[in-house]
Amino acid sequence: MNLLISAGEASGDLHGARLLEALKRRRPDLTAFGMGGARLERAGLRRIVRSEKLAVVGVFEVFEKLPALSRALARMRGAARRFAPDGAVLIDFPDFNGILARRLHRDGVPLVYYVSPQVWAWRPGRARSIAKMARRIVTLFPFETEIYRALGADAVCAGHPLVDDVRESLEREPAPAHKEKHRLVLLPGSRVAEVRRHWRPMLEAADSLARRFDLEVAVVRAPALPEALFAGAVERGFPLVASGRHSLIASADLAIVASGTATLETALCGTPMIVVYRTSAASYAIGKRLVKVPWISLVNIVAGEAVVPELIQEQFHAARLEKEAAALLGSPGDLAKMRFALARVARQLGPPGGSERAADAVLEVLEPGERRRSAGQ
């Protein structure tokens, strides 16, 4: 079996790598090519396109990447015609993979969506298109499965691979040094553009909170990001941590987290958090009109209620962040209540083995025998 795999974000690269490893355990002869990052390449992907420089934040920010995205699409479609895959597994990255899906569908390549893009929240028309084109949609959350089934898709929930990732990290990583003080952890994002927008108000709020509550403060730095983005951290005694982040997060009394997959990691670590996010004014104005859900953070979306505070766009500034954090740090009861709610969110992400279940779901519809039966129906 030969598969095309397309993943365009750091989280997609991680989930795709776990999926590919699980597929190879079931089919040692399986080969794969396509787009991904270093993790997918280590898992055995023949990289046609390197995804690291394609990630974008916001609607208008896409335009500056259009030439690179267009070249990547052309290379992916050319590779599909050259290598004739038995199927394609498209992982999130909705704008790029949405166009790629239409082209592959026209070329007769069976499609499986994994980590279904959250277009149900802001582009219901795109969700219907995915439901029509995909042989199967493998979701991370049960509520997504119901959304796509209602649109007529073959959708199954595998559970979230982060459950395994966080659990294994906590078992493998050494525990941080015993803390003499309460600990605050900052997670400003995994992309350069995110950190540039989030870092200054995070730093200013953390600096004031550290003096006010006598806190230890640590900063999680995505390994690919340069230390220069975090100006002022070292001078204030805030260490930049690029590895062992899950143990660090689990040891914290409170985390301030940029909206994204990191909020789920923090929930799985059982750590109370405040979620923040800022994008360009133009992107926010468009997004606000399109988004159909009342929250931005995955934690609140999965919970179906506001279990963690969200400070978005103009609400996200140092003074407001300090006020929200101080209220939580000064209320052990509120922190305990949030931990209880986060444990409920963690259970909703499913049991361990999400990547294994996803691999079974992919092979079930792409095995040669299954394709022959489908063609004969």
N, C-alpha and C positions, 0 to 999 in steps of 0.2 A: 504494500500500500504506500502510495506517495501522496502527501498532503501539502496544500498551500496553507500557510498560517500567516495572519496579518495582525500585528499588535503594535500600537503606536505610542503608548504611554509607559511610564516606569511600572505602574501597577499592572498594566496589561502584559508587560514583559515578564513580570514575576508569575502571574497566573498562567500565562502561556507556557512558561518553562515547566511549571509543575504539571500542567496538562500533558505536555510532550513527553516528559519523563514517565508519566503514568501510561500513556499510549504505548511507549516503547517496552514497558514491562509486559504489556499484553501482546504486543506484536513486535518482537525484536527486529523483524525485517522492515519495519516501517521507516520511511524517509520523509523529510519535510524540508520545504524551502519557503522563503518569503521575507517578510519584514518583521524586525524585532530588535531587541537590545542585546546586551552582553549575556544576560541570563539565558535567553532563548538560544543563543549561539552555543553556550556551554552545554545546553541540554540536547544539542544535535541539530539545530536549525541551520540550513545553508542560507546565509543571509544574502538576499538580493538587494535589500534596502536596509540601511541602518536607521533605526527609528529615533535615536537620541536627539537629533536636531530638528525633529518635525513637530514636537509637542508645542501647543499654543494655549494661551489663556485668553478667553474673551472672544467676542464676535468680530470686532474690527481688527484684532491682532492677527486673525487668520490671513488677512490680505498680504501682509509682508512675507508670509510663508508660501503664498500661492505658487510661485515658480518651482520651489523645491517640492511641494506637494504634487504638482502636476507631473514633474519628472518622475517622482516615486510611483505615481499611478501608472504611468506609461511603462516603467520597468516591471512593475508587478504584473500587468496584463501581458506584457511580452513574455515574461517568464512562465506564466500560466499556459500560454500557447506553445511554448517551447518544451515544457516538461509535462504537459497533459496530466494534471493532478486527478486523483480519484475523488477528491473533494476539497473544499476550502473551509477552514475554521477562522472566522473573523471575530476578533476580540476587541470589544468596545470601540473607541476612536470613531465616533459615529459619522462625522462628515466625510472623512477619507474612506472608511469602510463602506459607507452607504453608496458612494459612487462606484467603488470597486465591486460591490455586490451586484449592482445592476449590470456591469460589464461582464462579470463572470457568469451571471445568470443567463445573459444573452448567448454566452459561449457554451452553455450547457453544463457548467460545473456545479455539482451539488453543493449547497451552502449549509453550514451550521454556524449559528451565532453563539458565541460563548461570552459570558459577562455582557448580557444584553444591554445595549446602549440605553441610557435613561431618557430616550426621546419621548416616552409616554408622559414625562413631566412637562414637556414644552413643545413637542412636535408630534401630536397624535397621528397626523398623516404619515409621517415617517415610520411610526410604529406599525401602522397598517401595511405599509410597503414591505417592511421586514417580515411581517407575518405571512405575506403572500409568497415571498421569494425563498424563505428559509426552509430547508428540509426539516430542521429542528432548531429550536431556541433553547439553550441551556442557561438557566438563570441562577443567580446567587441568592435571591430572596423569594420566599413563597408568594408574596403579593405580586411580584413581577410575573410569575408563572400564570396567575389568574388573569392578569391584564392581557397577556398574549393569547391565552386560551380563548378568552372572550372575543378576540379578533380572528379566531379560526386557526391559530397556529398550533403545531405540535410543540408544546413547551413543557419542559421538566425542570425541577429545581434540584440542583446538585448540592447546594449549600456553599458557604464561602470558604475559599482556600486559605484566607487569612487565619482561620481557626487553627489550622495546622502550623502555619508560619509562625504565629505568635507563641503557640504552645512549645514548638521545637526551639524557638529562640530563647524562651525563658528557661528551658531545660539546659540549653547549651551555654548561654551567656553567664559569665560570673556576675554575682550580685554586686551592685555598687558598694563602695565603702560605707560603713555604718554612718548614718547621718546624725550630727549633733543638733541639727535644726530642722524645721519643716522645710520641705523641698518644693520648688516651683520649676516646672519644665516648660520650655518654649519650643514649639514646632511651627516655624514660620512658613513652611512649604518646601516642595521638592524641585521647583522651577525657579530660575533666576528672576523672572518677572514677578512671581509671587513674593519672593523674599524682598525684593526692592520695594514693594507696596506695603508689606506687613512688618518689616523689621523695625523701623524707627518707632512706631507707637508701641510695639511689644517691648522694645528695649527701655523706653522711657517709663512705661508702667511698671515693668519688672524692677527697674532701678529704685523707684519710689517704694514699691511693695517690700523689697528686700530690706530697706532701712526701717520701714514702718513695722514689719512683722519679724525682723531678724531672720530672713529666709536664706537658704541656699538656692541659687538659681543656676540651671544648666540649660544648654541650647542643643537641640538635635539638628545636626547639619547633614543633609543628604550627601552621600559620598562624592557625587559628581559636582557639587557646588564649591566654588572657591571660598576660602576663609575671609577674603576681602569683603564679601557681601555683608559680613556680620560685624561691621565696624563698631567699636565700643564695647564689645562683649569681653574680650580678654582684659581690657583696662579696668573693668568693673569686677573682675574675678568670676565671670560667668564662663565656665569651660564649654568648648565646642565639642560635641560628642558625635562621631561619625559611625561608630559601631557599638553594639550592645544597647541599642536604643530601647528595646522592649523592657529589659530589666530596669533601665533608668526610669522609664515612664511608670512602670509598676511600683517603683519606690517613691513616687511623688505624691504629695498631698493634693496637688492641683496642677493641671496642664492648661496651657493656652495653645490652641491648635488651629491651624489653617484648615478650612473646610476641604474635605476630600477623604481619601482612603485612610489617612492618618487618624481620623476621628473614630473609625471602627477599630483600628489597632489600639487606640487609647481605651476604648470601651472594653475590649478583650483583656486589657491589662487591669481593668477594674478601677481606673483612675478618674476622678471627677475632672470636668473640663469646661472651658469656655471656648466656643467656636467663633472664629473671626474670618472675615473675607473682604477683600477689596479688589475691584477691577477698574477698568477705565470707565469714565462717566457714560460714554456712548454705549459700551457693551452692557453696562448695568441697565441703562434705560430700555434697551431692546429686550434684554433678558427678563426684566420685570414685567413686560407686557406679555411675554411668551410663557413663562413658567406657570404651571397649573397647580403647584403644591405650595403649602404655606411655610415650608422651611427649606433651608439650603443644605443643612448638614445631614449626612446619611444616618447618623445616630437618631435624630428626631424623626426622619422619614420612616426608618425601620420601626421605631417605637410607636409611630402614629400619634405622637404628642410631643410637646416641648419639654424634654427631660434635661436638656442642657441649654444654657443661654447662648444666643447667637447675636453677634455684633457685626452687622453687614454695612458696607459702604460708609455713609456719613456717620453712622452710629459708632463706627470703629475708629476711635481716637484714644490717645493715652489716658486722658482723664476718665472717660467712660469705662475703659478697660480696667483701670485701677479701682474704680468704684465697685464694679461687678466682682472682681477678684477679692477685694477686701471684704465684701459682704459674705462671700463663701468661706474665706479663711477664718472669719470671725464667728462662723456658725457651724460647729461640728455636727449638729443635727441635720442641717441642709446637705452637708457633704455625705453623711451616712445615707440620707434619702436618695441622693444622686447615685451613689454606689449601688444601691439596691435596684434602681431603675436600669442602670447600665448592665447589671447582671442579667436582667430580663432581655435586654437587647442582644447580649452575647448569646443567649440561648436561641434566639430567633435566627442567628447566623448558621445554625445547624450543627450537627456533631462533626467530629474529625472525619477526614476522608473525602472532602469535597472534590478534590482533583481526581481521585479514583472514580467517584461516581460520575464525574463529568466525562472521563475517558470512556467509561462504559456507554454513556449516552451518545457520544460521538460515534463510536464503533458500531453501535446498534443500527444506525441509519446509513453508515458509509461502508460497511463490510461489503465485499463483492457479491456475496450471496444475497444480501438484503437489496442491493441495487438491481440484481437480476429479477428478484421477486417483484420489486416495485415496477420494473419495466414491463413485466408480464401481466400486471393487473389492468 
